[in-house]
Structures are given as structure tokens and as C-alpha cells.
Amino acid sequence: MSATTTPAQGKQLLHLVFGGELVDLDSVDFTDLSKLDIVGIFPNYASAHTAWKAKAQATVDNAHMRYFVVHLHRLLDPLTSAGDKH
């Protein structure tokens, strides 16, 4: 997968995919921050979702393991990203 986006592909909307084992299913506190699985940073939501889904399905046997998609573009530029769907 290429980490760049050409003008024909649209605006680059960075997304981070990461996960780890949670202390409790009702929180987002991780058991060990040094063991977080940083899957990667992706140029759009579709590719981030594909990576998230693969990791989530691979760890389905561990109920405390969770993966997340973080919309980095919203954190980096909250004013212009306010109307983005993903």
C-alpha cells in the first residue's frame, strides 16, 4: 500500500490504527502500554478500516483485545475536517 495520495485519489485524510489488550471491557484502559500494537498510519479511512478489520478478526479469540481507528486528520486540522464523514 502506498502512503501517498495523488490528486486523482482525493484529499489525504490520515488515520492511525492501533490496538491492545484492555483492562476491562467497559473502558479503554490498556493492560500494558508497552505492548500496544501500532498497525500503521493510512492515507484514507477505507484502507485504515481494512487494516483494522484484519487485526480485529485475527484477535477475535481474545475478548479483551481491541483495535481502534483514530482520525488523525481531525486532530491535525479540526476546523477543516469538521465536515468530513471519515
PDB file with SEQRES, HELIX, SHEET and CRYST1 records, atoms N, CA, C and O in Angstrom:
SEQRES   1 A   86  MET SER ALA THR THR THR PRO ALA GLN GLY LYS GLN LEU          
SEQRES   2 A   86  LEU HIS LEU VAL PHE GLY GLY GLU LEU VAL ASP LEU ASP          
SEQRES   3 A   86  SER VAL ASP PHE THR ASP LEU SER LYS LEU ASP ILE VAL          
SEQRES   4 A   86  GLY ILE PHE PRO ASN TYR ALA SER ALA HIS THR ALA TRP          
SEQRES   5 A   86  LYS ALA LYS ALA GLN ALA THR VAL ASP ASN ALA HIS MET          
SEQRES   6 A   86  ARG TYR PHE VAL VAL HIS LEU HIS ARG LEU LEU ASP PRO          
SEQRES   7 A   86  LEU THR SER ALA GLY ASP LYS HIS                              
HELIX    1 AA1 PRO A    7  GLN A    9  5                                   3    
HELIX    2 AA2 LEU A   33  LYS A   35  5                                   3    
HELIX    3 AA3 TYR A   45  ALA A   58  1                                  14    
HELIX    4 AA4 LEU A   72  LEU A   76  1                                   5    
SHEET    1 AA1 3 ASP A  37  PHE A  42  0                                        
SHEET    2 AA1 3 HIS A  15  GLU A  21 -1                                        
SHEET    3 AA1 3 MET A  65  VAL A  70 -1                                        
CRYST1    1.000    1.000    1.000  90.00  90.00  90.00 P 1           1          
ATOM      1  N   MET A   1       0.829  -1.172   0.000  1.00  0.00           N  
ATOM      2  CA  MET A   1       0.000   0.000   0.000  1.00  0.00           C  
ATOM      3  C   MET A   1       0.878   1.241   0.000  1.00  0.00           C  
ATOM      4  O   MET A   1       1.862   1.311   0.736  1.00  0.00           O  
ATOM      5  N   SER A   2       0.532   2.194  -0.802  1.00  0.00           N  
ATOM      6  CA  SER A   2       1.280   3.442  -0.867  1.00  0.00           C  
ATOM      7  C   SER A   2       0.780   4.389   0.217  1.00  0.00           C  
ATOM      8  O   SER A   2      -0.420   4.469   0.475  1.00  0.00           O  
ATOM      9  N   ALA A   3       1.697   5.097   0.842  1.00  0.00           N  
ATOM     10  CA  ALA A   3       1.327   6.027   1.901  1.00  0.00           C  
ATOM     11  C   ALA A   3       1.034   7.417   1.357  1.00  0.00           C  
ATOM     12  O   ALA A   3       0.816   8.350   2.129  1.00  0.00           O  
ATOM     13  N   THR A   4       1.026   7.563   0.059  1.00  0.00           N  
ATOM     14  CA  THR A   4       0.753   8.868  -0.529  1.00  0.00           C  
ATOM     15  C   THR A   4      -0.588   8.856  -1.239  1.00  0.00           C  
ATOM     16  O   THR A   4      -1.111   7.803  -1.603  1.00  0.00           O  
ATOM     17  N   THR A   5      -1.125  10.035  -1.425  1.00  0.00           N  
ATOM     18  CA  THR A   5      -2.381  10.177  -2.138  1.00  0.00           C  
ATOM     19  C   THR A   5      -2.170  11.159  -3.276  1.00  0.00           C  
ATOM     20  O   THR A   5      -1.679  12.268  -3.063  1.00  0.00           O  
ATOM     21  N   THR A   6      -2.536  10.760  -4.468  1.00  0.00           N  
ATOM     22  CA  THR A   6      -2.433  11.658  -5.613  1.00  0.00           C  
ATOM     23  C   THR A   6      -3.704  12.487  -5.709  1.00  0.00           C  
ATOM     24  O   THR A   6      -4.726  12.105  -5.138  1.00  0.00           O  
ATOM     25  N   PRO A   7      -3.668  13.606  -6.413  1.00  0.00           N  
ATOM     26  CA  PRO A   7      -4.865  14.432  -6.554  1.00  0.00           C  
ATOM     27  C   PRO A   7      -6.066  13.654  -7.105  1.00  0.00           C  
ATOM     28  O   PRO A   7      -7.207  13.949  -6.749  1.00  0.00           O  
ATOM     29  N   ALA A   8      -5.822  12.682  -7.954  1.00  0.00           N  
ATOM     30  CA  ALA A   8      -6.920  11.899  -8.515  1.00  0.00           C  
ATOM     31  C   ALA A   8      -7.588  11.035  -7.443  1.00  0.00           C  
ATOM     32  O   ALA A   8      -8.760  10.683  -7.580  1.00  0.00           O  
ATOM     33  N   GLN A   9      -6.861  10.693  -6.385  1.00  0.00           N  
ATOM     34  CA  GLN A   9      -7.412   9.872  -5.321  1.00  0.00           C  
ATOM     35  C   GLN A   9      -8.167  10.694  -4.284  1.00  0.00           C  
ATOM     36  O   GLN A   9      -8.881  10.117  -3.464  1.00  0.00           O  
ATOM     37  N   GLY A  10      -8.039  11.982  -4.289  1.00  0.00           N  
ATOM     38  CA  GLY A  10      -8.727  12.837  -3.339  1.00  0.00           C  
ATOM     39  C   GLY A  10      -7.814  13.312  -2.222  1.00  0.00           C  
ATOM     40  O   GLY A  10      -6.607  13.073  -2.230  1.00  0.00           O  
ATOM     41  N   LYS A  11      -8.424  13.987  -1.267  1.00  0.00           N  
ATOM     42  CA  LYS A  11      -7.697  14.584  -0.150  1.00  0.00           C  
ATOM     43  C   LYS A  11      -7.118  13.501   0.764  1.00  0.00           C  
ATOM     44  O   LYS A  11      -7.760  12.484   1.024  1.00  0.00           O  
ATOM     45  N   GLN A  12      -5.907  13.736   1.241  1.00  0.00           N  
ATOM     46  CA  GLN A  12      -5.252  12.814   2.160  1.00  0.00           C  
ATOM     47  C   GLN A  12      -5.833  13.019   3.562  1.00  0.00           C  
ATOM     48  O   GLN A  12      -5.689  14.091   4.148  1.00  0.00           O  
ATOM     49  N   LEU A  13      -6.485  11.992   4.089  1.00  0.00           N  
ATOM     50  CA  LEU A  13      -7.083  12.040   5.412  1.00  0.00           C  
ATOM     51  C   LEU A  13      -6.431  10.953   6.265  1.00  0.00           C  
ATOM     52  O   LEU A  13      -6.833   9.791   6.214  1.00  0.00           O  
ATOM     53  N   LEU A  14      -5.429  11.338   7.044  1.00  0.00           N  
ATOM     54  CA  LEU A  14      -4.637  10.364   7.787  1.00  0.00           C  
ATOM     55  C   LEU A  14      -5.425   9.698   8.913  1.00  0.00           C  
ATOM     56  O   LEU A  14      -6.173  10.350   9.641  1.00  0.00           O  
ATOM     57  N   HIS A  15      -5.236   8.371   9.038  1.00  0.00           N  
ATOM     58  CA  HIS A  15      -5.871   7.569  10.077  1.00  0.00           C  
ATOM     59  C   HIS A  15      -4.840   6.643  10.701  1.00  0.00           C  
ATOM     60  O   HIS A  15      -4.039   6.032   9.994  1.00  0.00           O  
ATOM     61  N   LEU A  16      -4.858   6.538  12.016  1.00  0.00           N  
ATOM     62  CA  LEU A  16      -3.988   5.644  12.768  1.00  0.00           C  
ATOM     63  C   LEU A  16      -4.786   4.426  13.207  1.00  0.00           C  
ATOM     64  O   LEU A  16      -5.901   4.562  13.710  1.00  0.00           O  
ATOM     65  N   VAL A  17      -4.224   3.236  13.020  1.00  0.00           N  
ATOM     66  CA  VAL A  17      -4.845   2.010  13.508  1.00  0.00           C  
ATOM     67  C   VAL A  17      -3.912   1.420  14.564  1.00  0.00           C  
ATOM     68  O   VAL A  17      -2.729   1.193  14.309  1.00  0.00           O  
ATOM     69  N   PHE A  18      -4.461   1.176  15.744  1.00  0.00           N  
ATOM     70  CA  PHE A  18      -3.678   0.578  16.821  1.00  0.00           C  
ATOM     71  C   PHE A  18      -4.597  -0.228  17.720  1.00  0.00           C  
ATOM     72  O   PHE A  18      -5.819  -0.097  17.657  1.00  0.00           O  
ATOM     73  N   GLY A  19      -3.999  -1.056  18.550  1.00  0.00           N  
ATOM     74  CA  GLY A  19      -4.798  -1.852  19.467  1.00  0.00           C  
ATOM     75  C   GLY A  19      -3.977  -2.389  20.608  1.00  0.00           C  
ATOM     76  O   GLY A  19      -2.759  -2.224  20.668  1.00  0.00           O  
ATOM     77  N   GLY A  20      -4.680  -3.035  21.508  1.00  0.00           N  
ATOM     78  CA  GLY A  20      -4.032  -3.632  22.663  1.00  0.00           C  
ATOM     79  C   GLY A  20      -5.054  -4.308  23.540  1.00  0.00           C  
ATOM     80  O   GLY A  20      -6.256  -4.256  23.283  1.00  0.00           O  
ATOM     81  N   GLU A  21      -4.558  -4.937  24.571  1.00  0.00           N  
ATOM     82  CA  GLU A  21      -5.434  -5.651  25.492  1.00  0.00           C  
ATOM     83  C   GLU A  21      -5.959  -4.687  26.550  1.00  0.00           C  
ATOM     84  O   GLU A  21      -5.186  -3.963  27.177  1.00  0.00           O  
ATOM     85  N   LEU A  22      -7.270  -4.682  26.743  1.00  0.00           N  
ATOM     86  CA  LEU A  22      -7.908  -3.781  27.693  1.00  0.00           C  
ATOM     87  C   LEU A  22      -7.956  -4.392  29.093  1.00  0.00           C  
ATOM     88  O   LEU A  22      -8.056  -5.609  29.248  1.00  0.00           O  
ATOM     89  N   VAL A  23      -7.883  -3.533  30.105  1.00  0.00           N  
ATOM     90  CA  VAL A  23      -8.020  -3.966  31.490  1.00  0.00           C  
ATOM     91  C   VAL A  23      -9.441  -4.466  31.720  1.00  0.00           C  
ATOM     92  O   VAL A  23      -9.657  -5.491  32.365  1.00  0.00           O  
ATOM     93  N   ASP A  24     -10.403  -3.723  31.180  1.00  0.00           N  
ATOM     94  CA  ASP A  24     -11.815  -4.008  31.393  1.00  0.00           C  
ATOM     95  C   ASP A  24     -12.555  -3.746  30.085  1.00  0.00           C  
ATOM     96  O   ASP A  24     -12.202  -2.830  29.342  1.00  0.00           O  
ATOM     97  N   LEU A  25     -13.562  -4.537  29.807  1.00  0.00           N  
ATOM     98  CA  LEU A  25     -14.305  -4.373  28.552  1.00  0.00           C  
ATOM     99  C   LEU A  25     -15.106  -3.076  28.497  1.00  0.00           C  
ATOM    100  O   LEU A  25     -15.512  -2.645  27.418  1.00  0.00           O  
ATOM    101  N   ASP A  26     -15.333  -2.459  29.635  1.00  0.00           N  
ATOM    102  CA  ASP A  26     -16.120  -1.231  29.684  1.00  0.00           C  
ATOM    103  C   ASP A  26     -15.257   0.029  29.693  1.00  0.00           C  
ATOM    104  O   ASP A  26     -15.761   1.121  29.957  1.00  0.00           O  
ATOM    105  N   SER A  27     -13.967  -0.114  29.409  1.00  0.00           N  
ATOM    106  CA  SER A  27     -13.082   1.050  29.407  1.00  0.00           C  
ATOM    107  C   SER A  27     -12.133   0.972  28.217  1.00  0.00           C  
ATOM    108  O   SER A  27     -12.142   0.006  27.453  1.00  0.00           O  
ATOM    109  N   VAL A  28     -11.330   1.993  28.081  1.00  0.00           N  
ATOM    110  CA  VAL A  28     -10.282   1.978  27.063  1.00  0.00           C  
ATOM    111  C   VAL A  28      -8.919   2.116  27.726  1.00  0.00           C  
ATOM    112  O   VAL A  28      -8.009   2.739  27.179  1.00  0.00           O  
ATOM    113  N   ASP A  29      -8.789   1.531  28.905  1.00  0.00           N  
ATOM    114  CA  ASP A  29      -7.512   1.479  29.614  1.00  0.00           C  
ATOM    115  C   ASP A  29      -6.809   0.182  29.222  1.00  0.00           C  
ATOM    116  O   ASP A  29      -7.378  -0.905  29.325  1.00  0.00           O  
ATOM    117  N   PHE A  30      -5.574   0.315  28.775  1.00  0.00           N  
ATOM    118  CA  PHE A  30      -4.813  -0.844  28.304  1.00  0.00           C  
ATOM    119  C   PHE A  30      -4.021  -1.473  29.445  1.00  0.00           C  
ATOM    120  O   PHE A  30      -3.564  -0.777  30.352  1.00  0.00           O  
ATOM    121  N   THR A  31      -3.862  -2.799  29.393  1.00  0.00           N  
ATOM    122  CA  THR A  31      -3.134  -3.519  30.442  1.00  0.00           C  
ATOM    123  C   THR A  31      -1.659  -3.156  30.450  1.00  0.00           C  
ATOM    124  O   THR A  31      -1.058  -3.066  31.521  1.00  0.00           O  
ATOM    125  N   ASP A  32      -1.065  -2.947  29.291  1.00  0.00           N  
ATOM    126  CA  ASP A  32       0.369  -2.654  29.211  1.00  0.00           C  
ATOM    127  C   ASP A  32       0.626  -1.786  27.972  1.00  0.00           C  
ATOM    128  O   ASP A  32       0.589  -2.272  26.841  1.00  0.00           O  
ATOM    129  N   LEU A  33       0.884  -0.507  28.203  1.00  0.00           N  
ATOM    130  CA  LEU A  33       1.088   0.416  27.084  1.00  0.00           C  
ATOM    131  C   LEU A  33       2.304   0.057  26.230  1.00  0.00           C  
ATOM    132  O   LEU A  33       2.355   0.395  25.048  1.00  0.00           O  
ATOM    133  N   SER A  34       3.267  -0.616  26.820  1.00  0.00           N  
ATOM    134  CA  SER A  34       4.458  -1.000  26.045  1.00  0.00           C  
ATOM    135  C   SER A  34       4.150  -2.117  25.045  1.00  0.00           C  
ATOM    136  O   SER A  34       4.962  -2.411  24.167  1.00  0.00           O  
ATOM    137  N   LYS A  35       2.989  -2.729  25.179  1.00  0.00           N  
ATOM    138  CA  LYS A  35       2.606  -3.816  24.268  1.00  0.00           C  
ATOM    139  C   LYS A  35       1.530  -3.402  23.263  1.00  0.00           C  
ATOM    140  O   LYS A  35       0.922  -4.255  22.616  1.00  0.00           O  
ATOM    141  N   LEU A  36       1.294  -2.096  23.132  1.00  0.00           N  
ATOM    142  CA  LEU A  36       0.328  -1.644  22.126  1.00  0.00           C  
ATOM    143  C   LEU A  36       0.807  -2.057  20.741  1.00  0.00           C  
ATOM    144  O   LEU A  36       1.997  -1.983  20.434  1.00  0.00           O  
ATOM    145  N   ASP A  37      -0.117  -2.485  19.926  1.00  0.00           N  
ATOM    146  CA  ASP A  37       0.179  -2.878  18.548  1.00  0.00           C  
ATOM    147  C   ASP A  37      -0.150  -1.697  17.640  1.00  0.00           C  
ATOM    148  O   ASP A  37      -1.318  -1.429  17.359  1.00  0.00           O  
ATOM    149  N   ILE A  38       0.883  -0.996  17.185  1.00  0.00           N  
ATOM    150  CA  ILE A  38       0.689   0.123  16.262  1.00  0.00           C  
ATOM    151  C   ILE A  38       0.697  -0.469  14.855  1.00  0.00           C  
ATOM    152  O   ILE A  38       1.753  -0.792  14.310  1.00  0.00           O  
ATOM    153  N   VAL A  39      -0.485  -0.605  14.280  1.00  0.00           N  
ATOM    154  CA  VAL A  39      -0.626  -1.227  12.965  1.00  0.00           C  
ATOM    155  C   VAL A  39      -0.070  -0.317  11.881  1.00  0.00           C  
ATOM    156  O   VAL A  39       0.652  -0.772  10.994  1.00  0.00           O  
ATOM    157  N   GLY A  40      -0.404   0.973  11.949  1.00  0.00           N  
ATOM    158  CA  GLY A  40       0.123   1.898  10.963  1.00  0.00           C  
ATOM    159  C   GLY A  40      -0.722   3.142  10.801  1.00  0.00           C  
ATOM    160  O   GLY A  40      -1.772   3.298  11.423  1.00  0.00           O  
ATOM    161  N   ILE A  41      -0.232   4.018   9.948  1.00  0.00           N  
ATOM    162  CA  ILE A  41      -0.941   5.243   9.580  1.00  0.00           C  
ATOM    163  C   ILE A  41      -1.316   5.102   8.115  1.00  0.00           C  
ATOM    164  O   ILE A  41      -0.484   4.745   7.281  1.00  0.00           O  
ATOM    165  N   PHE A  42      -2.579   5.385   7.810  1.00  0.00           N  
ATOM    166  CA  PHE A  42      -3.125   5.152   6.481  1.00  0.00           C  
ATOM    167  C   PHE A  42      -3.659   6.450   5.874  1.00  0.00           C  
ATOM    168  O   PHE A  42      -4.106   7.333   6.605  1.00  0.00           O  
ATOM    169  N   PRO A  43      -3.618   6.574   4.544  1.00  0.00           N  
ATOM    170  CA  PRO A  43      -3.967   7.830   3.880  1.00  0.00           C  
ATOM    171  C   PRO A  43      -5.469   8.082   3.737  1.00  0.00           C  
ATOM    172  O   PRO A  43      -5.874   9.160   3.300  1.00  0.00           O  
ATOM    173  N   ASN A  44      -6.295   7.105   4.100  1.00  0.00           N  
ATOM    174  CA  ASN A  44      -7.739   7.281   3.989  1.00  0.00           C  
ATOM    175  C   ASN A  44      -8.450   6.284   4.898  1.00  0.00           C  
ATOM    176  O   ASN A  44      -7.850   5.316   5.366  1.00  0.00           O  
ATOM    177  N   TYR A  45      -9.724   6.530   5.138  1.00  0.00           N  
ATOM    178  CA  TYR A  45     -10.483   5.684   6.050  1.00  0.00           C  
ATOM    179  C   TYR A  45     -10.645   4.262   5.515  1.00  0.00           C  
ATOM    180  O   TYR A  45     -10.588   3.304   6.285  1.00  0.00           O  
ATOM    181  N   ALA A  46     -10.843   4.119   4.229  1.00  0.00           N  
ATOM    182  CA  ALA A  46     -11.064   2.781   3.650  1.00  0.00           C  
ATOM    183  C   ALA A  46      -9.886   1.849   3.915  1.00  0.00           C  
ATOM    184  O   ALA A  46     -10.088   0.703   4.317  1.00  0.00           O  
ATOM    185  N   SER A  47      -8.669   2.318   3.698  1.00  0.00           N  
ATOM    186  CA  SER A  47      -7.505   1.466   3.937  1.00  0.00           C  
ATOM    187  C   SER A  47      -7.291   1.241   5.434  1.00  0.00           C  
ATOM    188  O   SER A  47      -6.852   0.163   5.835  1.00  0.00           O  
ATOM    189  N   ALA A  48      -7.590   2.233   6.257  1.00  0.00           N  
ATOM    190  CA  ALA A  48      -7.490   2.063   7.710  1.00  0.00           C  
ATOM    191  C   ALA A  48      -8.518   1.043   8.191  1.00  0.00           C  
ATOM    192  O   ALA A  48      -8.208   0.205   9.037  1.00  0.00           O  
ATOM    193  N   HIS A  49      -9.714   1.106   7.671  1.00  0.00           N  
ATOM    194  CA  HIS A  49     -10.771   0.160   8.049  1.00  0.00           C  
ATOM    195  C   HIS A  49     -10.386  -1.268   7.667  1.00  0.00           C  
ATOM    196  O   HIS A  49     -10.626  -2.199   8.435  1.00  0.00           O  
ATOM    197  N   THR A  50      -9.798  -1.445   6.498  1.00  0.00           N  
ATOM    198  CA  THR A  50      -9.358  -2.768   6.057  1.00  0.00           C  
ATOM    199  C   THR A  50      -8.310  -3.330   7.029  1.00  0.00           C  
ATOM    200  O   THR A  50      -8.377  -4.500   7.405  1.00  0.00           O  
ATOM    201  N   ALA A  51      -7.356  -2.507   7.427  1.00  0.00           N  
ATOM    202  CA  ALA A  51      -6.320  -2.935   8.373  1.00  0.00           C  
ATOM    203  C   ALA A  51      -6.922  -3.224   9.745  1.00  0.00           C  
ATOM    204  O   ALA A  51      -6.573  -4.219  10.379  1.00  0.00           O  
ATOM    205  N   TRP A  52      -7.816  -2.367  10.200  1.00  0.00           N  
ATOM    206  CA  TRP A  52      -8.487  -2.562  11.484  1.00  0.00           C  
ATOM    207  C   TRP A  52      -9.266  -3.882  11.497  1.00  0.00           C  
ATOM    208  O   TRP A  52      -9.181  -4.657  12.449  1.00  0.00           O  
ATOM    209  N   LYS A  53     -10.012  -4.117  10.442  1.00  0.00           N  
ATOM    210  CA  LYS A  53     -10.838  -5.320  10.362  1.00  0.00           C  
ATOM    211  C   LYS A  53      -9.981  -6.586  10.388  1.00  0.00           C  
ATOM    212  O   LYS A  53     -10.333  -7.556  11.059  1.00  0.00           O  
ATOM    213  N   ALA A  54      -8.867  -6.584   9.668  1.00  0.00           N  
ATOM    214  CA  ALA A  54      -7.978  -7.750   9.637  1.00  0.00           C  
ATOM    215  C   ALA A  54      -7.415  -8.028  11.028  1.00  0.00           C  
ATOM    216  O   ALA A  54      -7.383  -9.178  11.466  1.00  0.00           O  
ATOM    217  N   LYS A  55      -6.972  -6.985  11.724  1.00  0.00           N  
ATOM    218  CA  LYS A  55      -6.423  -7.169  13.069  1.00  0.00           C  
ATOM    219  C   LYS A  55      -7.510  -7.595  14.054  1.00  0.00           C  
ATOM    220  O   LYS A  55      -7.277  -8.473  14.885  1.00  0.00           O  
ATOM    221  N   ALA A  56      -8.673  -6.995  13.973  1.00  0.00           N  
ATOM    222  CA  ALA A  56      -9.771  -7.343  14.874  1.00  0.00           C  
ATOM    223  C   ALA A  56     -10.199  -8.799  14.670  1.00  0.00           C  
ATOM    224  O   ALA A  56     -10.452  -9.512  15.641  1.00  0.00           O  
ATOM    225  N   GLN A  57     -10.280  -9.234  13.431  1.00  0.00           N  
ATOM    226  CA  GLN A  57     -10.667 -10.615  13.159  1.00  0.00           C  
ATOM    227  C   GLN A  57      -9.585 -11.595  13.593  1.00  0.00           C  
ATOM    228  O   GLN A  57      -9.901 -12.702  14.027  1.00  0.00           O  
ATOM    229  N   ALA A  58      -8.324 -11.214  13.487  1.00  0.00           N  
ATOM    230  CA  ALA A  58      -7.223 -12.091  13.870  1.00  0.00           C  
ATOM    231  C   ALA A  58      -7.144 -12.289  15.384  1.00  0.00           C  
ATOM    232  O   ALA A  58      -6.563 -13.270  15.849  1.00  0.00           O  
ATOM    233  N   THR A  59      -7.720 -11.369  16.153  1.00  0.00           N  
ATOM    234  CA  THR A  59      -7.644 -11.451  17.609  1.00  0.00           C  
ATOM    235  C   THR A  59      -9.009 -11.712  18.244  1.00  0.00           C  
ATOM    236  O   THR A  59      -9.208 -11.425  19.424  1.00  0.00           O  
ATOM    237  N   VAL A  60      -9.928 -12.241  17.486  1.00  0.00           N  
ATOM    238  CA  VAL A  60     -11.298 -12.441  17.958  1.00  0.00           C  
ATOM    239  C   VAL A  60     -11.371 -13.392  19.161  1.00  0.00           C  
ATOM    240  O   VAL A  60     -12.321 -13.310  19.939  1.00  0.00           O  
ATOM    241  N   ASP A  61     -10.414 -14.270  19.327  1.00  0.00           N  
ATOM    242  CA  ASP A  61     -10.430 -15.212  20.447  1.00  0.00           C  
ATOM    243  C   ASP A  61     -10.075 -14.561  21.785  1.00  0.00           C  
ATOM    244  O   ASP A  61     -10.316 -15.157  22.835  1.00  0.00           O  
ATOM    245  N   ASN A  62      -9.514 -13.362  21.770  1.00  0.00           N  
ATOM    246  CA  ASN A  62      -9.172 -12.646  22.993  1.00  0.00           C  
ATOM    247  C   ASN A  62     -10.177 -11.507  23.170  1.00  0.00           C  
ATOM    248  O   ASN A  62     -10.071 -10.472  22.512  1.00  0.00           O  
ATOM    249  N   ALA A  63     -11.138 -11.699  24.048  1.00  0.00           N  
ATOM    250  CA  ALA A  63     -12.218 -10.722  24.232  1.00  0.00           C  
ATOM    251  C   ALA A  63     -11.716  -9.358  24.704  1.00  0.00           C  
ATOM    252  O   ALA A  63     -12.379  -8.347  24.473  1.00  0.00           O  
ATOM    253  N   HIS A  64     -10.574  -9.316  25.351  1.00  0.00           N  
ATOM    254  CA  HIS A  64     -10.052  -8.056  25.867  1.00  0.00           C  
ATOM    255  C   HIS A  64      -9.188  -7.298  24.858  1.00  0.00           C  
ATOM    256  O   HIS A  64      -8.766  -6.173  25.125  1.00  0.00           O  
ATOM    257  N   MET A  65      -8.929  -7.896  23.726  1.00  0.00           N  
ATOM    258  CA  MET A  65      -8.107  -7.245  22.699  1.00  0.00           C  
ATOM    259  C   MET A  65      -9.003  -6.373  21.831  1.00  0.00           C  
ATOM    260  O   MET A  65     -10.011  -6.836  21.297  1.00  0.00           O  
ATOM    261  N   ARG A  66      -8.627  -5.114  21.698  1.00  0.00           N  
ATOM    262  CA  ARG A  66      -9.417  -4.170  20.887  1.00  0.00           C  
ATOM    263  C   ARG A  66      -8.490  -3.371  19.977  1.00  0.00           C  
ATOM    264  O   ARG A  66      -7.367  -3.025  20.342  1.00  0.00           O  
ATOM    265  N   TYR A  67      -8.996  -3.095  18.793  1.00  0.00           N  
ATOM    266  CA  TYR A  67      -8.291  -2.238  17.836  1.00  0.00           C  
ATOM    267  C   TYR A  67      -9.154  -1.024  17.555  1.00  0.00           C  
ATOM    268  O   TYR A  67     -10.382  -1.094  17.582  1.00  0.00           O  
ATOM    269  N   PHE A  68      -8.490   0.091  17.285  1.00  0.00           N  
ATOM    270  CA  PHE A  68      -9.166   1.365  17.089  1.00  0.00           C  
ATOM    271  C   PHE A  68      -8.651   2.058  15.843  1.00  0.00           C  
ATOM    272  O   PHE A  68      -7.508   1.863  15.431  1.00  0.00           O  
ATOM    273  N   VAL A  69      -9.519   2.878  15.245  1.00  0.00           N  
ATOM    274  CA  VAL A  69      -9.132   3.761  14.147  1.00  0.00           C  
ATOM    275  C   VAL A  69      -9.234   5.186  14.691  1.00  0.00           C  
ATOM    276  O   VAL A  69     -10.298   5.621  15.131  1.00  0.00           O  
ATOM    277  N   VAL A  70      -8.113   5.902  14.652  1.00  0.00           N  
ATOM    278  CA  VAL A  70      -8.071   7.288  15.117  1.00  0.00           C  
ATOM    279  C   VAL A  70      -7.982   8.189  13.897  1.00  0.00           C  
ATOM    280  O   VAL A  70      -7.116   8.006  13.041  1.00  0.00           O  
ATOM    281  N   HIS A  71      -8.868   9.150  13.823  1.00  0.00           N  
ATOM    282  CA  HIS A  71      -8.909  10.082  12.704  1.00  0.00           C  
ATOM    283  C   HIS A  71      -7.875  11.189  12.941  1.00  0.00           C  
ATOM    284  O   HIS A  71      -8.204  12.251  13.469  1.00  0.00           O  
ATOM    285  N   LEU A  72      -6.640  10.933  12.553  1.00  0.00           N  
ATOM    286  CA  LEU A  72      -5.560  11.903  12.785  1.00  0.00           C  
ATOM    287  C   LEU A  72      -5.817  13.226  12.083  1.00  0.00           C  
ATOM    288  O   LEU A  72      -5.472  14.284  12.609  1.00  0.00           O  
ATOM    289  N   HIS A  73      -6.410  13.179  10.919  1.00  0.00           N  
ATOM    290  CA  HIS A  73      -6.666  14.422  10.171  1.00  0.00           C  
ATOM    291  C   HIS A  73      -7.562  15.361  10.954  1.00  0.00           C  
ATOM    292  O   HIS A  73      -7.452  16.578  10.810  1.00  0.00           O  
ATOM    293  N   ARG A  74      -8.445  14.821  11.779  1.00  0.00           N  
ATOM    294  CA  ARG A  74      -9.317  15.662  12.599  1.00  0.00           C  
ATOM    295  C   ARG A  74      -8.539  16.308  13.743  1.00  0.00           C  
ATOM    296  O   ARG A  74      -8.841  17.429  14.152  1.00  0.00           O  
ATOM    297  N   LEU A  75      -7.550  15.603  14.249  1.00  0.00           N  
ATOM    298  CA  LEU A  75      -6.725  16.159  15.322  1.00  0.00           C  
ATOM    299  C   LEU A  75      -5.743  17.199  14.784  1.00  0.00           C  
ATOM    300  O   LEU A  75      -5.458  18.196  15.447  1.00  0.00           O  
ATOM    301  N   LEU A  76      -5.235  16.957  13.585  1.00  0.00           N  
ATOM    302  CA  LEU A  76      -4.249  17.853  12.994  1.00  0.00           C  
ATOM    303  C   LEU A  76      -4.854  19.146  12.483  1.00  0.00           C  
ATOM    304  O   LEU A  76      -4.220  20.200  12.531  1.00  0.00           O  
ATOM    305  N   ASP A  77      -6.087  19.060  11.993  1.00  0.00           N  
ATOM    306  CA  ASP A  77      -6.732  20.229  11.402  1.00  0.00           C  
ATOM    307  C   ASP A  77      -8.229  20.188  11.702  1.00  0.00           C  
ATOM    308  O   ASP A  77      -9.026  19.923  10.802  1.00  0.00           O  
ATOM    309  N   PRO A  78      -8.627  20.446  12.953  1.00  0.00           N  
ATOM    310  CA  PRO A  78     -10.025  20.270  13.340  1.00  0.00           C  
ATOM    311  C   PRO A  78     -11.013  21.185  12.621  1.00  0.00           C  
ATOM    312  O   PRO A  78     -12.169  20.804  12.438  1.00  0.00           O  
ATOM    313  N   LEU A  79     -10.598  22.363  12.215  1.00  0.00           N  
ATOM    314  CA  LEU A  79     -11.524  23.282  11.569  1.00  0.00           C  
ATOM    315  C   LEU A  79     -11.920  22.832  10.173  1.00  0.00           C  
ATOM    316  O   LEU A  79     -13.095  22.915   9.814  1.00  0.00           O  
ATOM    317  N   THR A  80     -10.974  22.361   9.382  1.00  0.00           N  
ATOM    318  CA  THR A  80     -11.293  21.964   8.015  1.00  0.00           C  
ATOM    319  C   THR A  80     -11.806  20.530   7.942  1.00  0.00           C  
ATOM    320  O   THR A  80     -12.390  20.138   6.932  1.00  0.00           O  
ATOM    321  N   SER A  81     -11.598  19.749   8.987  1.00  0.00           N  
ATOM    322  CA  SER A  81     -12.039  18.358   8.976  1.00  0.00           C  
ATOM    323  C   SER A  81     -13.399  18.170   9.627  1.00  0.00           C  
ATOM    324  O   SER A  81     -13.899  17.046   9.686  1.00  0.00           O  
ATOM    325  N   ALA A  82     -14.003  19.229  10.113  1.00  0.00           N  
ATOM    326  CA  ALA A  82     -15.274  19.118  10.835  1.00  0.00           C  
ATOM    327  C   ALA A  82     -16.387  18.492  10.014  1.00  0.00           C  
ATOM    328  O   ALA A  82     -17.242  17.800  10.568  1.00  0.00           O  
ATOM    329  N   GLY A  83     -16.396  18.716   8.718  1.00  0.00           N  
ATOM    330  CA  GLY A  83     -17.460  18.181   7.880  1.00  0.00           C  
ATOM    331  C   GLY A  83     -17.152  16.842   7.236  1.00  0.00           C  
ATOM    332  O   GLY A  83     -17.995  16.304   6.517  1.00  0.00           O  
ATOM    333  N   ASP A  84     -15.972  16.289   7.472  1.00  0.00           N  
ATOM    334  CA  ASP A  84     -15.593  15.002   6.869  1.00  0.00           C  
ATOM    335  C   ASP A  84     -16.402  13.870   7.459  1.00  0.00           C  
ATOM    336  O   ASP A  84     -16.612  13.815   8.671  1.00  0.00           O  
ATOM    337  N   LYS A  85     -16.865  12.952   6.595  1.00  0.00           N  
ATOM    338  CA  LYS A  85     -17.598  11.777   7.062  1.00  0.00           C  
ATOM    339  C   LYS A  85     -16.653  10.802   7.757  1.00  0.00           C  
ATOM    340  O   LYS A  85     -17.019  10.198   8.765  1.00  0.00           O  
ATOM    341  N   HIS A  86     -15.446  10.644   7.229  1.00  0.00           N  
ATOM    342  CA  HIS A  86     -14.475   9.714   7.825  1.00  0.00           C  
ATOM    343  C   HIS A  86     -13.238  10.501   8.054  1.00  0.00           C  
ATOM    344  O   HIS A  86     -12.248   9.965   8.552  1.00  0.00           O  
TER     345      HIS A  86                                                      
END                                                                             
